[in-house]
Amino acid sequence: MYDVRPNFIIGFHGCEESVRDKLINHPNKIINSNKPYDWLGNGMYFWENNYTRAQLWAEEKEISGKITKPAVLGAVIHLGYCCDFLDSKYIQLIQNYYTAFKDLSEILGDDLPKNKDVPSDYNGDMLLRNLDCAVIEHMHQRILENWKKEIEKNGNSSIRNFDTTRGVFTEGGPAFEGAGLFEKSHIQVCVRNANCIKGFFIPREEIEFPTIEK
């Protein structure tokens, strides 16, 4: 009953400036991320209402040599049917799919993927989320397969495929000594259904308001 998120959100995507400009001019040419360590599975990623975090991410990529000219792309997003890990219902759901994925891996004799640290991250945030990604993608695949079976059998289906996936992450060191707040904490959104992206924009710079006439 409450699974469809009715509101729009603003998302920010850190990227190369040329990538930003390409999507502004050709908004239907979306390129999804399909890395095996994506935190929320495959799709296009956005920092929810967090321009600064997107900007910092792009600047970090520039420092590491992966981006030449960092930029931020804005998007208006409707979450739609959202697998929202801020909702306890979906934590329970992914726990069930983890058990199924683990059982299947044992039957096939496959090792479970593992979340891993990267040497440059001294905070130990497990930046390579191979296990999380594999379990989430297993969930999406099983839902899709069951949806197809119902369509083939009945011509319609009561099963819904998720449009988006959403999660909150505590990342980075403490904001100050003894803090329970962390420097890079954020909400991340992974868009699977591109129709949920209603439009892209180049974020404006803030102006002074109100102004005092001299």
C-alpha positions as CSV (number, residue, x, y, z in Angstrom):
1,M,0.0,0.0,0.0
2,Y,2.8,2.4,0.8
3,D,5.5,1.0,-1.6
4,V,5.2,3.7,-4.2
5,R,7.0,6.9,-3.2
6,P,4.7,9.7,-4.4
7,N,7.1,12.6,-4.2
8,F,9.9,13.9,-6.4
9,I,13.4,14.3,-5.1
10,I,16.4,16.2,-6.4
11,G,19.5,14.0,-7.1
12,F,23.0,15.0,-7.9
13,H,25.5,12.9,-10.0
14,G,29.2,13.6,-9.9
15,C,30.9,13.1,-13.2
16,E,33.2,14.4,-16.0
17,E,32.0,17.7,-17.4
18,S,31.6,16.2,-20.9
19,V,29.4,13.5,-19.5
20,R,27.2,16.1,-17.8
21,D,26.9,18.1,-21.0
22,K,26.1,15.1,-23.0
23,L,23.2,14.2,-20.8
24,I,21.9,17.7,-20.7
25,N,21.8,17.8,-24.5
26,H,20.8,14.1,-25.0
27,P,18.9,13.1,-21.9
28,N,17.8,9.8,-23.2
29,K,21.3,8.5,-23.6
30,I,21.7,7.3,-20.1
31,I,24.6,5.0,-19.2
32,N,24.0,2.8,-16.2
33,S,26.7,1.6,-13.9
34,N,27.1,-2.2,-13.9
35,K,30.2,-2.6,-11.8
36,P,30.2,-5.8,-9.6
37,Y,30.8,-3.6,-6.5
38,D,28.0,-1.1,-7.0
39,W,26.5,-0.4,-3.5
40,L,22.8,-0.7,-4.6
41,G,23.1,-2.8,-7.7
42,N,23.1,-1.7,-11.3
43,G,21.7,1.6,-12.5
44,M,22.4,5.3,-12.6
45,Y,23.5,6.7,-9.2
46,F,22.6,9.9,-7.5
47,W,23.3,11.6,-4.1
48,E,19.9,12.5,-2.8
49,N,19.6,16.3,-2.2
50,N,23.4,16.4,-1.7
51,Y,25.1,18.7,-4.2
52,T,28.2,19.1,-2.0
53,R,28.8,15.3,-1.7
54,A,28.5,14.8,-5.5
55,Q,31.0,17.7,-6.0
56,L,33.5,16.2,-3.5
57,W,33.2,12.8,-5.1
58,A,33.9,14.2,-8.6
59,E,36.9,16.2,-7.2
60,E,38.3,13.0,-5.5
61,K,38.1,11.3,-8.9
62,E,40.0,14.2,-10.4
63,I,42.8,13.8,-7.8
64,S,43.0,10.1,-8.5
65,G,43.3,10.8,-12.3
66,K,39.9,9.2,-13.2
67,I,38.2,12.5,-14.1
68,T,39.8,15.5,-16.0
69,K,37.2,18.2,-15.3
70,P,34.8,17.4,-12.4
71,A,31.2,18.5,-12.7
72,V,27.8,17.9,-11.1
73,L,24.6,16.9,-12.9
74,G,21.3,17.6,-11.3
75,A,18.2,15.5,-11.9
76,V,14.5,15.5,-10.9
77,I,13.6,11.9,-9.9
78,H,10.4,10.2,-9.1
79,L,11.3,7.2,-6.9
80,G,8.2,5.2,-8.0
81,Y,8.2,1.6,-6.8
82,C,11.3,1.8,-4.6
83,C,13.2,-0.8,-2.8
84,D,13.9,1.6,0.0
85,F,16.4,0.2,2.6
86,L,15.4,3.0,4.9
87,D,12.2,1.0,5.3
88,S,12.4,-2.0,7.6
89,K,10.2,-4.0,5.2
90,Y,12.9,-4.0,2.5
91,I,15.7,-4.9,4.9
92,Q,13.7,-8.0,5.8
93,L,13.2,-8.6,2.0
94,I,16.9,-8.4,1.2
95,Q,17.7,-10.7,4.1
96,N,15.4,-13.4,2.6
97,Y,17.1,-13.0,-0.8
98,Y,20.5,-13.2,0.8
99,T,19.5,-16.6,2.3
100,A,18.3,-17.8,-1.1
101,F,21.4,-16.5,-2.8
102,K,23.7,-18.2,-0.3
103,D,21.8,-21.5,-0.6
104,L,22.1,-21.3,-4.4
105,S,25.8,-20.6,-4.2
106,E,26.3,-23.6,-2.0
107,I,24.4,-25.8,-4.4
108,L,26.5,-24.6,-7.4
109,G,29.7,-24.8,-5.4
110,D,30.4,-21.0,-5.8
111,D,32.1,-18.9,-3.3
112,L,30.0,-15.9,-1.9
113,P,31.3,-12.5,-3.0
114,K,32.7,-10.4,-0.2
115,N,32.6,-6.7,0.5
116,K,36.1,-5.4,0.6
117,D,38.2,-2.4,1.7
118,V,40.4,-0.5,-0.7
119,P,44.0,0.3,0.4
120,S,43.5,4.1,0.1
121,D,40.5,4.1,2.5
122,Y,41.8,4.3,6.0
123,N,38.3,4.4,7.5
124,G,37.5,0.9,6.5
125,D,34.2,1.7,4.8
126,M,34.1,-1.5,2.6
127,L,34.0,0.6,-0.5
128,L,33.8,-2.4,-2.8
129,R,30.3,-3.8,-2.1
130,N,30.6,-7.0,-4.1
131,L,28.4,-9.1,-1.8
132,D,25.7,-6.4,-1.5
133,C,25.6,-5.8,-5.2
134,A,25.3,-9.6,-6.0
135,V,22.5,-10.1,-3.5
136,I,20.6,-7.1,-4.8
137,E,21.0,-8.1,-8.4
138,H,19.9,-11.7,-7.5
139,M,16.7,-10.2,-6.0
140,H,16.0,-8.1,-9.2
141,Q,16.7,-11.1,-11.4
142,R,14.4,-13.4,-9.5
143,I,11.6,-10.8,-9.5
144,L,12.0,-10.3,-13.2
145,E,11.9,-14.1,-13.9
146,N,8.7,-14.5,-11.9
147,W,7.2,-11.5,-13.6
148,K,7.9,-13.0,-17.0
149,K,6.4,-16.4,-16.0
150,E,3.2,-14.7,-15.0
151,I,3.1,-12.7,-18.2
152,E,3.6,-15.8,-20.3
153,K,1.0,-17.7,-18.4
154,N,-1.7,-15.1,-17.8
155,G,-0.9,-12.2,-20.1
156,N,-0.5,-10.0,-17.0
157,S,1.2,-10.0,-13.7
158,S,0.7,-8.7,-10.2
159,I,4.4,-8.8,-9.6
160,R,6.2,-5.4,-9.9
161,N,9.8,-4.8,-10.8
162,F,11.6,-2.1,-8.7
163,D,12.1,1.2,-10.4
164,T,14.7,2.5,-7.9
165,T,16.8,1.3,-5.0
166,R,17.6,3.7,-2.1
167,G,19.9,3.4,0.9
168,V,21.5,5.4,3.7
169,F,25.2,5.0,4.3
170,T,27.5,6.2,7.1
171,E,30.9,6.8,5.5
172,G,34.1,8.6,6.3
173,G,35.6,9.4,9.7
174,P,33.7,11.0,12.6
175,A,32.7,14.6,12.0
176,F,34.5,15.5,15.2
177,E,36.2,13.7,18.1
178,G,33.7,11.3,19.8
179,A,31.0,12.0,17.2
180,G,28.3,9.6,16.0
181,L,28.1,11.7,12.9
182,F,30.3,10.9,9.9
183,E,31.9,13.2,7.3
184,K,30.5,11.4,4.2
185,S,27.2,10.1,5.4
186,H,24.6,10.3,2.7
187,I,21.5,8.9,1.0
188,Q,22.1,7.2,-2.3
189,V,19.6,6.5,-5.0
190,C,20.1,3.9,-7.8
191,V,17.7,4.4,-10.7
192,R,16.9,1.2,-12.7
193,N,13.9,2.5,-14.6
194,A,15.1,5.5,-16.6
195,N,11.5,6.8,-16.9
196,C,11.9,7.8,-13.2
197,I,14.3,10.5,-14.3
198,K,12.0,13.3,-15.3
199,G,14.8,15.7,-16.4
200,F,18.4,16.8,-16.0
201,F,19.7,20.2,-15.2
202,I,22.9,22.1,-14.6
203,P,22.8,23.2,-11.0
204,R,22.7,27.0,-10.5
205,E,25.0,29.0,-8.2
206,E,23.3,30.5,-5.3
207,I,22.8,34.3,-5.4
208,E,22.4,36.8,-2.6
209,F,18.8,37.3,-1.5
210,P,17.5,39.8,-0.5
211,T,20.0,42.3,-1.8
212,I,20.5,45.7,-0.3
213,E,20.4,48.5,-2.8
214,K,23.2,51.1,-2.5
